[in-house]
Amino acid sequence: MMNKIVKSQKSLLFQARMFSYNYRHANHPKVWLEVNKDGASAGKMVIELYESHSPALTENFVDLLTGQRSIVGTSFEKGLPGMGIQGGDLHECENWGANNARLSDENLELRHHKRGLVTMVNDGSHANGSQFMITFGEANYLNGYNNIIGEVVEGHSVLDQLEASCDRQGHVHGKWTIAGAGHHH
């Protein structure tokens, strides 16, 4: 009997925590990424950008999708099942933003609490650029270090395919590229 009560309380706490971390808003912009595997379309992911939480970093991300210095054509090259996949590397581990600069941290309060969150990859404080990661699950180890800029709201099957291509050594099997991107209307 006591075990059932404890399990029930844990379940309620988990559910309450999940609802307390809703960063979405109807006015947030959305973008899309067309993802190819080995030259063939794997589908589109639509990402809601948390503009109200990290305006400069989301603007940088949009610029990287649609501007002259674009991550279209780059690959997803690192990934671990259950953790996430990394992309947006413009030139051999170069992590500079759309304007050839590093961007400051904006909001380290957001929690990496679920699958499909888009978070900036950095190599220290105030070192955000073009590289980003999409989580495959809860990633508490990133809390306080990486800036979450959005979440995948459509195209979860593409995210499933990406995760299935990753191995425990951090390799991504197949050539996964961002084939196209733009504003979602």
C-alpha positions as CSV (number, residue, x, y, z in Angstrom):
1,M,0.0,0.0,0.0
2,M,2.8,2.5,1.0
3,N,4.6,1.7,-2.3
4,K,1.5,2.6,-4.3
5,I,1.2,5.9,-2.5
6,V,4.9,6.8,-3.0
7,K,4.7,5.9,-6.7
8,S,1.5,8.0,-7.1
9,Q,3.2,11.0,-5.4
10,K,6.3,10.6,-7.6
11,S,4.0,10.5,-10.7
12,L,2.2,13.6,-9.6
13,L,5.4,15.5,-9.0
14,F,6.8,14.4,-12.4
15,Q,3.6,15.6,-14.1
16,A,3.6,18.9,-12.2
17,R,7.3,19.5,-13.2
18,M,6.5,18.8,-16.8
19,F,3.7,21.4,-16.9
20,S,5.8,24.0,-15.1
21,Y,8.3,24.1,-17.9
22,N,6.1,25.3,-20.8
23,Y,8.1,27.9,-22.7
24,R,5.8,27.9,-25.7
25,H,3.7,31.0,-26.7
26,A,1.3,31.5,-29.6
27,N,3.3,34.6,-30.8
28,H,6.6,32.9,-31.0
29,P,8.0,32.6,-34.6
30,K,8.5,29.2,-36.2
31,V,11.1,27.9,-38.7
32,W,11.5,24.7,-40.6
33,L,14.5,22.5,-41.4
34,E,14.4,20.1,-44.3
35,V,16.6,17.1,-43.4
36,N,18.2,14.7,-45.8
37,K,19.8,11.3,-45.2
38,D,22.3,10.2,-47.8
39,G,20.8,12.8,-50.3
40,A,17.2,11.7,-49.9
41,S,14.6,13.7,-47.9
42,A,13.9,12.4,-44.4
43,G,11.3,15.1,-43.8
44,K,10.8,18.5,-42.2
45,M,11.1,19.6,-38.6
46,V,9.2,22.7,-37.5
47,I,10.8,24.5,-34.6
48,E,9.1,27.1,-32.4
49,L,11.7,29.7,-31.4
50,Y,11.5,31.0,-27.8
51,E,11.9,34.6,-28.9
52,S,10.5,36.0,-25.7
53,H,13.1,34.2,-23.7
54,S,16.2,34.6,-25.9
55,P,15.6,37.3,-28.6
56,A,19.2,37.8,-29.8
57,L,20.0,34.0,-30.0
58,T,16.8,33.2,-31.8
59,E,17.4,36.1,-34.3
60,N,20.9,34.7,-34.8
61,F,19.4,31.2,-35.5
62,V,16.9,32.6,-38.0
63,D,19.8,34.5,-39.7
64,L,21.8,31.2,-39.9
65,L,18.8,29.5,-41.6
66,T,18.0,32.3,-44.1
67,G,21.0,34.6,-44.4
68,Q,24.2,34.7,-46.3
69,R,26.1,32.8,-43.6
70,S,23.8,29.8,-43.6
71,I,23.9,26.4,-42.0
72,V,21.9,25.0,-44.9
73,G,24.2,22.3,-46.3
74,T,25.8,21.5,-43.0
75,S,25.6,18.0,-41.4
76,F,24.5,16.5,-38.1
77,E,27.9,15.0,-37.1
78,K,27.7,14.1,-33.4
79,G,25.0,12.4,-31.5
80,L,24.2,10.0,-28.7
81,P,21.0,8.1,-28.3
82,G,18.9,9.3,-25.4
83,M,21.0,12.6,-25.2
84,G,20.9,14.6,-28.5
85,I,22.3,15.4,-31.9
86,Q,24.5,18.3,-32.8
87,G,24.6,20.3,-36.1
88,G,25.3,23.7,-37.5
89,D,29.1,23.4,-37.7
90,L,29.9,25.8,-40.6
91,H,33.6,25.1,-41.1
92,E,35.5,22.4,-39.2
93,C,34.5,23.1,-35.6
94,E,34.1,26.9,-36.2
95,N,31.3,28.1,-33.9
96,W,30.7,31.7,-34.9
97,G,27.3,33.3,-35.3
98,A,25.6,34.7,-38.4
99,N,27.5,38.0,-38.1
100,N,30.9,36.3,-37.6
101,A,30.8,36.9,-33.8
102,R,30.1,34.9,-30.6
103,L,26.9,35.8,-28.9
104,S,26.3,36.3,-25.1
105,D,24.3,34.0,-23.0
106,E,20.8,35.3,-22.7
107,N,18.7,33.0,-20.5
108,L,20.3,30.1,-18.7
109,E,17.2,29.6,-16.5
110,L,15.3,27.5,-19.0
111,R,15.5,23.8,-18.2
112,H,16.5,21.0,-20.6
113,H,13.5,18.9,-19.4
114,K,12.3,17.0,-22.5
115,R,12.9,15.6,-26.0
116,G,13.0,18.0,-28.9
117,L,14.5,21.1,-27.3
118,V,16.9,23.1,-29.5
119,T,19.8,24.5,-27.5
120,M,22.9,26.3,-28.4
121,V,26.3,24.5,-28.2
122,N,29.1,26.6,-26.7
123,D,32.6,26.1,-25.4
124,G,32.2,28.4,-22.4
125,S,30.3,31.5,-21.2
126,H,29.1,33.9,-23.8
127,A,30.4,31.7,-26.7
128,N,27.3,31.0,-28.7
129,G,27.5,30.7,-32.5
130,S,26.2,28.5,-35.2
131,Q,26.3,25.1,-33.5
132,F,23.1,23.8,-31.9
133,M,21.8,20.5,-30.4
134,I,18.4,18.9,-30.4
135,T,17.7,16.9,-27.3
136,F,16.5,13.3,-27.4
137,G,15.4,13.4,-23.8
138,E,15.9,15.2,-20.6
139,A,19.4,16.8,-20.5
140,N,19.8,18.3,-17.0
141,Y,23.6,18.3,-17.4
142,L,23.1,21.3,-19.8
143,N,21.1,23.3,-17.4
144,G,22.8,26.6,-16.5
145,Y,25.4,26.1,-19.3
146,N,23.5,26.0,-22.6
147,N,20.8,28.5,-23.9
148,I,17.6,26.8,-25.1
149,I,16.2,28.7,-28.1
150,G,13.2,26.6,-29.1
151,E,11.6,23.2,-29.5
152,V,10.6,20.8,-32.3
153,V,6.8,21.1,-32.6
154,E,6.3,19.1,-35.8
155,G,8.4,16.4,-37.5
156,H,9.1,14.2,-34.5
157,S,9.5,11.2,-36.8
158,V,12.5,13.0,-38.3
159,L,14.0,13.3,-34.8
160,D,13.3,9.6,-34.3
161,Q,15.3,8.8,-37.4
162,L,18.1,11.0,-36.4
163,E,18.3,9.3,-33.0
164,A,18.2,5.9,-34.5
165,S,21.3,6.8,-36.6
166,C,23.4,7.6,-33.5
167,D,25.6,5.1,-31.7
168,R,27.0,5.1,-28.2
169,Q,30.4,6.3,-29.4
170,G,28.9,9.6,-30.6
171,H,28.9,8.8,-34.3
172,V,26.0,9.5,-36.6
173,H,25.6,6.8,-39.3
174,G,24.8,8.1,-42.8
175,K,25.1,11.6,-44.2
176,W,22.5,13.7,-42.4
177,T,22.3,17.2,-43.8
178,I,20.2,20.3,-43.4
179,A,19.0,20.5,-47.0
180,G,16.7,23.6,-46.6
181,A,15.3,26.0,-44.1
182,G,13.1,29.0,-43.7
183,H,10.3,30.7,-41.9
184,H,7.2,28.6,-41.2
185,H,3.9,30.3,-41.8
